[in-house]
């Protein structure tokens, strides 16, 4: 298992990240991306798990459930 952290600086960086992220990888992103029009829809449709950074307890719960599911399904 491993963690890849991408701190992209522009919209075009997303296309590069898609090329380097391995198969069976679980992407997690900040919830604000949901509101970027077609980018938000594409993120949602691709199965990205969104974290609400303004609600710490909710974010921790989502990350905890995601980690449990990742271990159970043997994904990265």
N, C-alpha and C positions, 0 to 999 in steps of 0.2 A: 504493500500500500504506500501511497505517497500523496502529497498535496502540491498542487500547482497554484501559485498566486500570480494573477495577472492584474496589473494596475495600468490599464490602457489609458492613453491620453487623447485619443481621437476615435471617431467612429470607424475609421478604416482598420484600426488595430483589431477590432472584433474579427474581421475576416482572417487575419493572420493567426489569431488565437485558435480559431476553428481548425486550422491546418495542423497545429502542433498538439492539440489535446488528444490523448489516446482514446481508443474505444473503451466502452463500458465505464466511462468517466461520469461522475455526477457533478454537474455544474451548479454552483451557488452564486447568487448575485444580489445586490442591494435592490430593495423593492422599488426604488425610484425608477429603475429601468423599465418597469411596466408602463410608465407614462410617457414613453418616447415614441408614440405613434406606431408605425409599422415595425420598428425595432422591438418595441415592447411586445407586440403580438407575436413576432417571430421568436422571441425569447420564451414566451409563455408556451407557445406551440411546441417548442423543442424540448420542453420538460425541465427547464431551469427551475431550481428551487429558490424562492425569493425570501430574503431576510429583511425584516423591518428593523432597521438600526435604531429607530427612535423608541422602540419598545423592547428594552433589554431582555426582560423575562420571556417575552414571546420569541425573540430571536434565539435565545438559549434553548428553549423548548424545541423549536424547529430544527436546530442543529443537532440536538440530542436524538430526536426521532430519525433524522436523516442518517446519523452515524449508526444507529441500531439497524436500520434497513440496509445500509451498505454492508455491514458485517454479515447480516443474514443472507443477502443476495450475492455476496462476494463480488462487489464492484468497487471501483476506486473512487 
